[in-house]
Amino acid sequence: MMKHKYAVVGTGGRIPMFIDPIAGLYRDTSELVGLCDLSATRRRWHLQRLIREYGIDPIPDYAAEDFDVMLKERRPDTVIVCVPDYLHHDYIVRSLEFGANVISEKPLTIDAEKFAVIDAAVRRTGRSVRTTFNYRWAPGASKVRQLIASGAIGTVKHIDFEYMLNTSHGADYFRRWHSYKKFSGGLLVHKATHHFDLINWWIDAIPETVFAMGNLVFYGKENAVARGQEALTRYPRYTGVPESEGDPFRMNLEGDPTLKALYRDAESDSGYLRDENVFRDGITIEDSMSATVRYRTGAMLSYSLNAYCPCEGFRVSISGDAGRLEYAERHAAHIITGDRELKIEPNASRGASLRLQNLFSDPQEIPVHMPESGHGGADPLIQEQIFSANPPPEHLGRNAGHEQGAASLLVGAAANHSMKIGAPVRITDLFNLRPECQRLSQLI
Ligand SMILES: NC(=O)c1ccc[n+]([C@@H]2O[C@H](COP(=O)([O-])OP(=O)(O)OC[C@H]3O[C@@H](n4cnc5c(N)ncnc54)[C@H](O)[C@@H]3O)[C@@H](O)[C@H]2O)c1
């Protein structure tokens, strides 16, 4: 049997999600044929790791400027795009033009203009782009979809969604490329694309109008100084800076072998600093955001995201004309132990709860099992769907193409625009995403 050939671009922190199953569990049907990254240290570290851990044969690795050479020489069937968000469109389009299909990490891209370029390339080439919305595959999220699709709460009219990022995970977006809007689109694109996608998919609706507000209220130099924490702003980064020891936001790249190998040892060939001070000047994204969204079906969403919370997770209430669902996940608290070592998550605080209440009825608790691994058990399921020769039939519509990728990123893009002009923004004014459709499931 011919193996499906994969090449990857972007060999940073996320890429094991794809290359490990190709080299391991799905090796009988899949083959990794090339790795591309601007850092030779990073791409070779992953390659050596795969050789060591899975016994794969050595394969060529390519510098960023040789991406097209990789395509010509290695002739992948599918290219996996895992570079910083603002670069996705460029590598997606070049892969499609070559004749490969694409798997792109979320967000598909960061604004409507770049999405238009992807959309045109899909139409021109007839190739496909999958957006890896792994959150859809988490057991709790899937259960919510099942219940709504079965009519358990009638027609959905209103959603209230609050997401909390803690001072470990949330802070991490302020240490590197994510902290610049031109690279990540800000958290309303980079992070909220997961949340807007869940909502679009849960209620099977396409978003129409967005009004958003946001601000940088916690990270950044000015905020720390205003809180009397000027001492935390005195160094540009953490690693190798004795003065930063004891700083609860410190990240020590030398304290973790993977961080050291991937980022510290690669500083000289990529210039990428993974541990910049979260209380420095120049951050251009928000850490506190609210958005109101109206859907083409008439449903309304009230959304909020904060990136400096003591704990992490989300809660969502979905109201329909026959009842209401309340779903909450607690992921991790960020606490600091007595020896000042950062600790994420005492296990006892993790969990999920799902409650269904119909009009004029008692509430029912519905059990949800939340596995420890891979984004609450989501990653192994989407990997099976992507890489298995015979993936289990998918009845929940969890596979997403480029249009469904756009339906969520365009909410964030419209939110960015709305924050700029101080007024609601119609998504169709940014990109006319199949104006004849109301339902997400009508999109590719
Ligand atoms: N679905 C999820 O849960 C999830 C989780 C984490 C990251 N992601 C996504 O995965 C993608 C990668 O994130 P990450 O955490 O691995 O980031 P990262 O910074 O660790 O890695 C990015 C890699 O891209 C490389 N790169 C940068 N510019 C390049 C260029 N011009 N050409 C080639 N390579 C280049 C960097 O050298 C680096 O190795 C992002 O789009 C992110 O949104 C998704």
The ligand as a MOL file (V3000), in Angstrom:
LIG
                    3D

  0  0  0     0  0            999 V3000
M  V30 BEGIN CTAB
M  V30 COUNTS 44 48 0 0 0
M  V30 BEGIN ATOM
M  V30 1 N -4.5760 23.7110 18.2690 0
M  V30 2 C -3.8640 23.9980 19.3430 0
M  V30 3 O -4.2780 23.6540 20.4370 0
M  V30 4 C -2.5470 24.7090 19.1940 0
M  V30 5 C -1.6420 24.7470 20.2730 0
M  V30 6 C -0.4300 25.4320 20.1000 0
M  V30 7 C -0.1410 26.0530 18.8860 0
M  V30 8 N -1.0340 26.0220 17.8680 0 CHG=1
M  V30 9 C -0.7410 26.6830 16.5720 0
M  V30 10 O 0.4000 26.0570 15.9950 0
M  V30 11 C 1.1760 27.0110 15.2690 0
M  V30 12 C 2.6070 26.9650 15.7610 0
M  V30 13 O 2.6510 27.3050 17.1520 0
M  V30 14 P 3.8710 26.8660 18.0980 0
M  V30 15 O 3.3770 26.9460 19.4690 0
M  V30 16 O 4.4880 25.6100 17.5900 0 CHG=-1
M  V30 17 O 4.8850 28.0900 17.8350 0
M  V30 18 P 6.4650 28.0840 17.9500 0
M  V30 19 O 6.8520 29.5080 18.0120 0
M  V30 20 O 6.9170 27.1430 18.9940 0
M  V30 21 O 6.9240 27.4590 16.5590 0
M  V30 22 C 6.8070 28.1330 15.3270 0
M  V30 23 C 7.9070 27.6350 14.4080 0
M  V30 24 O 7.7800 28.3160 13.1570 0
M  V30 25 C 9.0990 28.6480 12.7080 0
M  V30 26 N 9.0620 29.7560 11.7670 0
M  V30 27 C 8.9120 31.0740 12.0320 0
M  V30 28 N 8.9510 31.7970 10.9040 0
M  V30 29 C 9.1130 30.8970 9.8960 0
M  V30 30 C 9.2210 31.0260 8.4930 0
M  V30 31 N 9.1520 32.2080 7.8630 0
M  V30 32 N 9.3610 29.9090 7.7660 0
M  V30 33 C 9.4470 28.6760 8.3540 0
M  V30 34 N 9.3690 28.5010 9.6840 0
M  V30 35 C 9.1940 29.6000 10.4470 0
M  V30 36 C 9.8450 28.9730 13.9750 0
M  V30 37 O 11.2510 28.9160 13.7660 0
M  V30 38 C 9.3060 27.9320 14.9390 0
M  V30 39 O 10.0840 26.7660 14.9130 0
M  V30 40 C 0.5050 28.3660 15.4850 0
M  V30 41 O -0.3080 28.6660 14.3740 0
M  V30 42 C -0.3750 28.1520 16.7150 0
M  V30 43 O -1.5310 28.9490 16.6880 0
M  V30 44 C -2.2220 25.3460 18.0100 0
M  V30 END ATOM
M  V30 BEGIN BOND
M  V30 1 1 1 2
M  V30 2 2 2 3
M  V30 3 1 2 4
M  V30 4 1 4 5
M  V30 5 2 4 44
M  V30 6 2 5 6
M  V30 7 1 6 7
M  V30 8 2 7 8
M  V30 9 1 8 9
M  V30 10 1 8 44
M  V30 11 1 9 10
M  V30 12 1 9 42
M  V30 13 1 10 11
M  V30 14 1 11 12
M  V30 15 1 11 40
M  V30 16 1 12 13
M  V30 17 1 13 14
M  V30 18 2 14 15
M  V30 19 1 14 16
M  V30 20 1 14 17
M  V30 21 1 17 18
M  V30 22 2 18 19
M  V30 23 1 18 20
M  V30 24 1 18 21
M  V30 25 1 21 22
M  V30 26 1 22 23
M  V30 27 1 23 24
M  V30 28 1 23 38
M  V30 29 1 24 25
M  V30 30 1 25 26
M  V30 31 1 25 36
M  V30 32 1 26 27
M  V30 33 1 26 35
M  V30 34 2 27 28
M  V30 35 1 28 29
M  V30 36 1 29 30
M  V30 37 2 29 35
M  V30 38 1 30 31
M  V30 39 2 30 32
M  V30 40 1 32 33
M  V30 41 2 33 34
M  V30 42 1 34 35
M  V30 43 1 36 37
M  V30 44 1 36 38
M  V30 45 1 38 39
M  V30 46 1 40 41
M  V30 47 1 40 42
M  V30 48 1 42 43
M  V30 END BOND
M  V30 END CTAB
M  END
